[in-house]
Structure formats: C-alpha cells, structure tokens
Amino acid sequence: MAAVAAIALTGVWMYLIGFHSLRLIGRHLLGARNQRGGADLKELLLTAPFASLLERMKLYERLQLQLGSYHMKLFILNGADWTMDRTKKSAAAACGNGFAAIAGCSWLAWLAAEQVMLGMGLVLGVVHAIRPYISASREIEKRRRLIIMELPIMMSKLMLLVGAGETVQGALVRCLDGKQPDNHPLYKEWRGAMDALRNGHPFHMALERFNRRCAVQEASVFTTVLLLNYRKGGEHFVLALRELSYSLWEKRKAAARARGEEASSKMVFPLVGILLVLMVLVAAPAVLLMG
C-alpha cells in the first residue's frame, strides 16, 4: 500500500512539474545563478505546479467564496499592495506543502515498513494545506484585539488635547508622539492617515482610508464620530468622544476578561497532566509493594 502510494504520488508530482521545469531545477541544483535559489526552487517544485493544477481544475472559481475570505484577511494583514494573484500563489503553496508532506510520509512508510506513517502523512498533508487559512484567521483576531485594547487610550489622549485647545488635526498628529507604528496595527494605520493628510488628502478621505485599513467595527464608529464632529471642535467634540469612550472602555475590559479566561483554560491541560503524573508517582510504590 505504502509503495503504491509513494510511486503514484511521485509520478503525479513529476507530471505536474513537467520536463521544462525539471531542466530549470537541474540548473538550480548544479549551480544556481540566482541569489534567491532556495525560494525559486521551492516555487518551481511546489507552488507553480499546483497553481497550474488549481487553474486547470477551476478550483479557484469553485472555491471563490473561501478564496475571497482568505484574500481579504491577507489584504488586511499585508497592506494595499497585496493582490489576488499573490493570494492564489499562497493557496497553491499550501497545497504543494500538503502534497509534499503526504508524498514524503508515503516514502518513509514504504522504506520503514510502517503503514501507520501513511495515515500520519494524510493528517500532516491536510494540516499543511489549511494551516495558512487558520493562521490568517488567528492573526486577524489578534490584530482586532490589539486595536480594541489601544483605541480607548488614544481616544482619551485625543480628548485631553482637544479640551486643552489643540485643533483636531493637530491633536491627531500629536497622539502619535513617542509611538512606534511598526509595532502596533492601530498606530501603523493612524500614521498612514496622518501621512495622507500631510500629502494634501482631504480629512474625510484620510479617515476613510484609516477605517478601511483597520477593518474593525470599533474603529469604524470612532471614524464616524470624528467625521461628524471634528468641525465643531471644543466641548461638542469632546462630549461626543466621551460618550463613545465609555463603550470602548467596556469593550476593552471585556476583551481583557476574555483573554484572562483563555489563559486560565489553557492552564487546565498542564495541570491535569501534572496531577496524573503525581498520581502515578504516589500510587506506583503502593502497587509494587502489593505485588
């Protein structure tokens, strides 16, 4: 069984690569002229063949909903330069990695005469294929939590600056003082909006860009309040932000509470394992004495 699977999968892989790609791979192995030889070789071996296969089988069209959802997540995480072609290439690379895991485990199962490794290969193949989508979902959730946790703090600083007599645009710029935008998604998108203002973009366009790039409901509400009240300034602006600040602080507390509950639930499994080890250590001498 393992031998048939290994030979068949290798044959399919060789067919997908094709003769022309094999010649290119040979050039890389004999003396790679390109400085990025490792990345290019991986693309020739895994990404390009499966990208072509997915195109020929029209799986991109059949899974358009899932692909669109995956693309939106990558677009939010990587910025406006991310294109659908790069998303398709990422999906093809995931399929290629899954196929390589199945093929590799099939060869190991044949050489070691262990059929169990064939089943492990199937599990690893599926995990490798869906891991990028799951990882993107986790990164999006992590990004959303970071924005929710930091947005009320930025709003409080904005209210203080405007209440002290600073203009709305000046307060928005000063909120970034001492912040490193590369280390936090909120500061990064805020910095992008402020750079757009300096480059002559209208205020509403800069904030709409900030709203789209954050892709978080709380940021959308914050942007709407700013657009509706920034011309008024002074007390009207501060009162509008204060009303919104109460709800955002409550959401921040709820997010912190949820993280604490997750941390406590993750501690259950190590504690159960430690308890089982202690039970074995305590019961083992008694069992040996009885024997």
N, C-alpha and C positions, 0 to 999 in steps of 0.2 A: 504493500500500500504506500509506504513512505517513498520507495524507489520510484514508483509510477508517478506520484505527486511531484517529486523533485525533478524528474526528467521532463514531465509535462510543463511545469511552471517555468523551467529554464528555457524550454522550446518556445513558449509563448513570449517570454521576455526577449529572446533573440529575435523573434519575428517582429515584435514591436519596435525594437531598436533599428533594425534594418541594416543593410550592407553599408550604406553611406555613413551612417553613424558609427559603425564598427571601425571604419577607416579613420574617422576623426578620433575615436577613443584610442586607437593604436598610436596615433601621433602624440596624444597626451601622455601615454604611458612611456613611449620611447624618449621623449624629450619635450616636455610641454613648453611651447613657445609663449604661452600666455601666463602672466603673473598670477592670475586667478585660476590656475589649473584645477584646484580641488573643487571649487564651486562650479566651474564649467563642466567638469567631468560628471559631477552629480546631476547637473541639468541634462546632460546627454544620456546618462544611464537611466534616470528615474523620471524627471519632470517632463521632458519633451515627448518621450514615447507615450506616456499616459495622458498628456494633454491632447495629443493627436487621437488617442483611442476614445477619450471622452467626447471629443468633437465628432468623430465618425459615428459613435453610438447615440449622438444627440442627447447625452445625459445633461449637458448644461441647460438645454431647453426644458427637459422633463423635470429637472430639479431647480427650476428657475426661482421658486419661492425661497427655498433653502439657501440657494446661492446668493440671492438678493439680500437675505438677512445676514449672511456671513460677510458680504461685501460692505454693508452698512457698518458693521462692527469694526472691520478693518479700516474703513474710511474714517471713522471717529478716532480710532487709536493712532493712525499713522498720518492723518492730515489730508488736506485737499489734493495733494499730488497723487494720492492712491487711486488707481484706475481699476476698472473691471477686469482688464486683461491680467493685471497682477493678482487679482483675486482668483481668477481661473488658474493661473500658474501655481498659486499656493494650494488650491484644491488638488491639482494634478500631482504636485509634490507629495501631498499627504497620501494620495492613493498609491503613488510609487513607493513610498516608505512602507506602507502596509503590505504591498505585494512583496517587497524585498524581505520583510520580516517572515512572511509565510514561506517564501522560497528558501530562505536561509535555514529556518527550522525544519523544513522538509529534508534538506540535505543532511542536517545534523541527526534527524531521526533515522535516516537510512544508514548513515555511517556508524551510528551508535546502537542501531537495532533497538531503538526505544520509540514505540508508536505514540507514547504519551506526548512526546515533543511535537508531534504533528498537531495535536489539539492545542498545545500551548502556542504554536505558531499562528493558528487561526485566531486565537484570542488576541495575541500581540498585533496581528495584522489589522484587526478591527479597531483596536485601541489606537494604533498609529494613524489610521485613516480618519478617525473622528476627533482625535486629540486637538488639532488646531481650532476646530469649531468650539469645543468646550473651553479651551484656553482663552479664546477671544471673548467668550461669554463671561468668564471669570474676570478678565481684565476690564471689561466694560462695567461690571458690577463694582469692582474695586475703585475704578475711576469715579463712578457715580457717588460712592460713599465719601471719597476724598473731597469732592466738590460740595456735597451736603454738609460735611463737617466743617469746612473752612468758610463757606459763604456767609453764615451769620457773623463771623468775626470781621470779615471785610465790610459787611453792612454796618456794623457798629462803628468801625473806624470812619466810614463814609459819612455817617450821621454826625459824628463829632466834628469832622472837618467842615461840613456844610453849616452846622449850627454855629461854628466859630467864625463864619463869614467867608469861607472859601467858596469859589464858584464850583458848580457841579463837575465840569470837565477838569478843573484843577484838582478837585478832591479825588476824582477817579484816577488821575495820574499819580497823585501823592500816596494813594493806597498801596502802590507797588514799591514804595521806598523800602529798601532793605530786603526785598523778596527776591528769591531766585526762581524765575519762571520755569526753568527746565526741570525743577524738582517737584512741581505740583501742577496738575492739569488746569486748575482754576486760574492760577497766576499766568500760566502759559497763554491761555485764551484771552485773559484780560490784557496781557501785554500785546497780543496781536491786535486787539480792538484799539488800544491806545496808539499803536504804531499807525493804524489806518487813519485815525484822527489827525495825527501829525502829517500824514501824507495828503491831507486835504479831503478825505472822505467825509460825507455828511454824518452827523451824530447818529441819526437813526439807522443808517446803513452799517456803521461800525458796531452798534449794539445788536443789530440783527445778525451780523456775522458772529458775534460773540455767542448769541443764543443758539445758532445752528451748530457751532463748533462744540459747545458744551453738551448739547443734546440731553439735557436734564430738565425735568419739569420745573424744579425749584428755580433754576437759572432763567427759565422762560418767564416765570411770574415776576422775578426780580427785574428782568429787562422790560417787561410791560409797565411795571410801576415807574421805572426810570423814564421811559418814553412819555408817559402820561403826565409826569410831574416835574421834569427837570427844568422846564421853562419858568415854572413858578418860583422854585428855589425857596430858601429860607425855611420858615416854620411849616408851610404846606408840604414841602418836600420831606422834611424830617418826620412829620407826623405820618405821612404815607409809608415811609420806610420803617417807622417804628411799629406800625400795625403789622407789616409783613415780617418784621424781625421776630415778633412773638411766635408766629407759626414756624418759622425756620429754626428757632432755638428748640422748639418742641420736637421737630423732626431730627435735629442733631442729637437730642437726648435719646430719642427712640433708636437712632442708628447706633449710638454708643451702647445702649442697653442690649441691642441685638448682637453686637459684636461680643459683648461680655457673655451672653448666653451661648453663643457659638463656641467661645473659648472653653466654657465650662463643660459643654457637651463633648468637645474633643478630648477633654481630660478623662472622660469616663472609661474609654477603652484602655489607656495605660494603667489606670487604677485597677480595673478588673484583671488585667494581666498580672500586675504585681500581687493582687490578692490570691490568684491561682497559684503563683509561684510560692507564696508564703504557706498556703495550704499544703502544697506538696512537700515543702521543707519540714513542716511540722508533723505531717501525717506519715512521711516516709520512715522515720525511726520507729514509730509505733508498729507499722506494718512489718518491718524487718524483724522486730523483736517477737511479734506474734508468730512469724514464720519459723 
